[in-house]
Amino acid sequence: MSQQTSDRFRRIIEAARKREGMSGVDTMIVSGHMAQMRLFMMRQGIEFFPRQDTYSFRKSFLARVVEENEIDARLEGVVDDFIADGKGLWFFRPVRDSYRVMWFSRENYRAYYDSNEEVEEVDLIYSFRVRESLGAIGIQSSSGEPGTVKYVRLQVKRDEIIETISEEKPSFDTPLMSVIAGRKRTTRNSLGFIPAVEAFNMMRSTGMDSTGDFDSFAEHILVHDGLVRNIRDNIRFYGNPTLVSSRPRHDLVESGEEGAQRPTISSQAAQHAFRDDRLLL
């Protein structure tokens, strides 16, 4: 698949994920499949459970954390990312005596595994907004809300956590040591493990990786999008028929006085017939 074709396919996927109607995408296959799978998964329910829980204490703790973070309100977006990307990452960030549950889509995290397929390191990128002080002019974000958008890059290991805050969106291809503009902080990971779980959709037979529902049908989706676009263009062009009338051209083109309604041929014929009947009587 060429770069241009790949970009077009990603544009179709992102338009369905963000539900953008004015993105130049004509096919409804991707958005229809997402809506159907979203309905099935939401009706079936999504359950959070620990791998090991002898006395069911961890399950009750997870249920409390999920309720505190209002995960149900974000499940539709989670399902969209899961279907489109084929995977995602749940990250549990310790906050006092509880956890803040965060979901990361495929483009916002990197997970690295050891030879035993255990999570060895995760690299996360997310943003937050800082309110400007009184008297200062706030920067308008893309959503129209005032404030300055800053980005956090979080590198979590079993023994330490490296946090970098910058005003420009970082990239996973850029090493942390080369980041100059930004505040960097290194702390000890008191948990002793990485509180992250990666969820897979269609998992490959080898390696910790998976594919989305649309990756294997990329060419077919692009062909269908082109066919639907051509059909709509033909309907738009040929669906506007030529006006055929026996009236003179100036009666149809010239508007005359504003608000005045021109008499039609049938109404004039009816008036003449009525007058003739009165004369005959």
WOZI-V804886 format. One record per residue. N is the residue number from 1. RES is the residue in one letter. PHI is phi in whole degrees, 0 to 359 (* if undefined). OMEGA is omega in whole degrees, 0 to 359 (none if undefined). Layout:
N&RES&PHI&OMEGA + N&RES&PHI&OMEGA
This chain:
1&M&*&181 + 2&S&287&181 + 3&Q&294&179 + 4&Q&295&178 + 5&T&294&179 + 6&S&296&178 + 7&D&295&178 + 8&R&294&178 + 9&F&295&178 + 10&R&295&178 + 11&R&294&177 + 12&I&295&180 + 13&I&295&182 + 14&E&292&178 + 15&A&295&177 + 16&A&288&180 + 17&R&291&181 + 18&K&271&179 + 19&R&57&179 + 20&E&264&181 + 21&G&274&183 + 22&M&250&183 + 23&S&254&181 + 24&G&77&179 + 25&V&257&184 + 26&D&258&182 + 27&T&285&179 + 28&M&248&183 + 29&I&294&184 + 30&V&294&181 + 31&S&294&177 + 32&G&294&178 + 33&H&294&178 + 34&M&297&180 + 35&A&296&180 + 36&Q&292&180 + 37&M&292&177 + 38&R&297&178 + 39&L&294&180 + 40&F&296&184 + 41&M&289&180 + 42&M&290&178 + 43&R&288&180 + 44&Q&290&179 + 45&G&95&179 + 46&I&246&186 + 47&E&246&174 + 48&F&256&182 + 49&F&217&178 + 50&P&278&178 + 51&R&292&180 + 52&Q&236&181 + 53&D&203&186 + 54&T&290&185 + 55&Y&251&176 + 56&S&65&177 + 57&F&286&182 + 58&R&292&180 + 59&K&295&178 + 60&S&293&177 + 61&F&294&178 + 62&L&297&179 + 63&A&299&179 + 64&R&292&180 + 65&V&294&179 + 66&V&296&179 + 67&E&291&179 + 68&E&295&181 + 69&N&273&179 + 70&E&53&181 + 71&I&295&182 + 72&D&300&180 + 73&A&286&182 + 74&R&249&186 + 75&L&292&180 + 76&E&297&176 + 77&G&293&177 + 78&V&296&179 + 79&V&296&178 + 80&D&299&178 + 81&D&295&182 + 82&F&295&181 + 83&I&286&185 + 84&A&285&184 + 85&D&271&182 + 86&G&90&178 + 87&K&193&178 + 88&G&193&185 + 89&L&232&170 + 90&W&265&180 + 91&F&237&181 + 92&F&254&181 + 93&R&264&181 + 94&P&296&176 + 95&V&226&184 + 96&R&54&183 + 97&D&261&180 + 98&S&223&181 + 99&Y&227&170 + 100&R&261&183 + 101&V&273&182 + 102&M&235&178 + 103&W&250&180 + 104&F&240&176 + 105&S&282&189 + 106&R&298&184 + 107&E&278&184 + 108&N&251&178 + 109&Y&207&172 + 110&R&224&179 + 111&A&241&182 + 112&Y&239&185 + 113&Y&241&176 + 114&D&268&183 + 115&S&292&179 + 116&N&266&180 + 117&E&60&173 + 118&E&255&181 + 119&V&295&181 + 120&E&260&182 + 121&E&195&174 + 122&V&232&180 + 123&D&237&188 + 124&L&240&175 + 125&I&224&175 + 126&Y&211&185 + 127&S&238&173 + 128&F&210&185 + 129&R&244&180 + 130&V&252&179 + 131&R&284&180 + 132&E&286&179 + 133&S&288&180 + 134&L&296&180 + 135&G&91&179 + 136&A&264&180 + 137&I&273&180 + 138&G&284&178 + 139&I&277&179 + 140&Q&282&178 + 141&S&275&181 + 142&S&294&179 + 143&S&274&179 + 144&G&87&181 + 145&E&272&180 + 146&P&288&179 + 147&G&134&179 + 148&T&259&180 + 149&V&272&177 + 150&K&237&186 + 151&Y&240&179 + 152&V&242&171 + 153&R&247&187 + 154&L&242&177 + 155&Q&252&187 + 156&V&250&174 + 157&K&239&182 + 158&R&291&185 + 159&D&249&182 + 160&E&211&179 + 161&I&229&179 + 162&I&249&182 + 163&E&243&179 + 164&T&233&179 + 165&I&248&181 + 166&S&219&179 + 167&E&270&177 + 168&E&254&182 + 169&K&292&181 + 170&P&284&179 + 171&S&233&178 + 172&F&290&180 + 173&D&282&180 + 174&T&265&179 + 175&P&295&180 + 176&L&295&182 + 177&M&292&182 + 178&S&270&179 + 179&V&281&183 + 180&I&262&182 + 181&A&279&179 + 182&G&152&180 + 183&R&261&185 + 184&K&245&181 + 185&R&219&180 + 186&T&241&180 + 187&T&232&179 + 188&R&274&176 + 189&N&278&184 + 190&S&288&180 + 191&L&288&182 + 192&G&83&177 + 193&F&212&181 + 194&I&262&183 + 195&P&280&182 + 196&A&218&178 + 197&V&228&178 + 198&E&265&181 + 199&A&257&183 + 200&F&245&178 + 201&N&266&176 + 202&M&256&186 + 203&M&285&178 + 204&R&286&182 + 205&S&289&179 + 206&T&232&178 + 207&G&84&180 + 208&M&271&181 + 209&D&206&181 + 210&S&206&180 + 211&T&235&178 + 212&G&275&182 + 213&D&289&187 + 214&F&252&186 + 215&D&297&182 + 216&S&282&180 + 217&F&246&184 + 218&A&298&182 + 219&E&296&180 + 220&H&294&179 + 221&I&294&179 + 222&L&294&178 + 223&V&296&179 + 224&H&295&178 + 225&D&297&177 + 226&G&293&179 + 227&L&295&179 + 228&V&296&178 + 229&R&296&178 + 230&N&294&178 + 231&I&298&179 + 232&R&294&177 + 233&D&295&179 + 234&N&293&179 + 235&I&295&180 + 236&R&293&183 + 237&F&278&184 + 238&Y&269&180 + 239&G&277&177 + 240&N&255&188 + 241&P&289&177 + 242&T&285&180 + 243&L&284&178 + 244&V&245&182 + 245&S&212&177 + 246&S&267&180 + 247&R&279&179 + 248&P&296&184 + 249&R&296&184 + 250&H&291&176 + 251&D&288&181 + 252&L&270&186 + 253&V&271&183 + 254&E&285&185 + 255&S&277&184 + 256&G&76&181 + 257&E&286&179 + 258&E&289&179 + 259&G&84&180 + 260&A&276&181 + 261&Q&252&181 + 262&R&289&176 + 263&P&289&179 + 264&T&274&181 + 265&I&295&182 + 266&S&293&179 + 267&S&292&177 + 268&Q&294&179 + 269&A&295&178 + 270&A&293&179 + 271&Q&295&179 + 272&H&294&180 + 273&A&295&179 + 274&F&296&179 + 275&R&294&180 + 276&D&297&180 + 277&D&296&180 + 278&R&292&179 + 279&L&292&180 + 280&L&293&179 + 281&L&290&none
